[in-house]
Amino acid sequence: MKLWPGIRFHVERLLMKHIRLFLSVLILILMFVPVHAQKIDTKVYYRLAVETIEGPVNLAVFEFQKGKYAPKVKDPSGEDASQLWRFIDAGKGFFRLVNATQPSMSLDLASDKKSKVDLVLAKTSAGLGQHWKLSSLFNGFRLSNRSQAAKCIVASSEAAPRVALGKFEGNSDQSWGLNKTDISVSPTALKVVETKIDSKVYYRLTNKGSVVTGLPNDWVLGLREDQEGIKPNMSEPSEARNQLWRFEDLKNGFYRVTNASQPSM
């Protein structure tokens, strides 16, 4: 059937309008799809990466006041533990986010309205502000809060690298990539193995690996001297006397620890 030019124009415009509407709805549906394809492993740490105007950055932690911590974005080239996060299942599709440097705290909404930060690390509790949901967004995931469902974590790497809770707009600085590591989550409690200390011999104190310190396995505690004086330090095992330690029994479970290279200290 042949259409008059005017009628044909209106039909084509109406058709394009419906196509655009359909595509918009489809994009929104895909953006809010919960995480199913990628199963979260709660037994290992992740690095959370995001793309900003200044380039890629990782989610990390800094101390903004004495004893108070908040998230920030950081150059991904660093291997420090502040960039390591674990997910704790909070039920109903929500997770707590815990940093390796503060294992007793979780990512939370700032309760102090005068605070210059939107997000903080707070002592892990049952509060809904510590519940985070991951939803598919572009090549990553949107991190939204249970008590602020219309907002999500937004990154900025401008003059003051920061992380804020912002309105969902679907930008790349809201799409977080989950980079799984092979670093296992350490148990929160240490099993103490009793052993008899012999005060007549020297011991080497060996590190068995820690995500918090980032030290390699089997490094040994020793002493080093610099302009500020003599200080303990960790280094590769050797036959040096500064890696030998003696325990003097002071009774009731206490010991005085002295180094072979500085027996009077």
C-alpha angles and dihedrals in degrees: 000000000000115000126208110250093248094050091045091053092053092047092051092047091050091048093051090048091055092046091052090048091050093049092048092052091046092052091049091050092051092048093056098045108126119237111278105132093061114050112210113236107213092189097068139048126254134203112224111215130188136178117237134175089266093049139268119337138173130231110253141159134249136180106246093175131012106290093358123107136193136176123260137166120259141184106279092220091081120092097201121136093244087079094057119097133178128201120227115196109242095178134251092056096306129120139195115231114220126183120222092233094055106035094169094055134072134204106269143167114267109255094191107086091198091057117111091221130073095202132042141170109252134177108283110263143150091269116132090225087076093056116099130184126205118216127179114262122170106304094342143027138283114230110213129175124239094229094041102040095164092058134065141185112284125191130212127182097186124123092310108036106220147156121223141176106249142170113278109258102153096243125151091250087067096050111091123196117215109221107190117213131200091237110118122218109256118230114262092229126052121221108230114218112200115226132171112248115219108213092195097067138054126246135204113224107218128195115227096200131281133199088208097058095029090218121152120251119275099017113150132229113243142146131265132184125221138152091292094052137256116340137171116254140170122242143150114295116269141154092263117133091227088072093058119095132188126204118214112199112235092175130244092063097303128122138187109225119209132176123234091230093052106031093165093057 
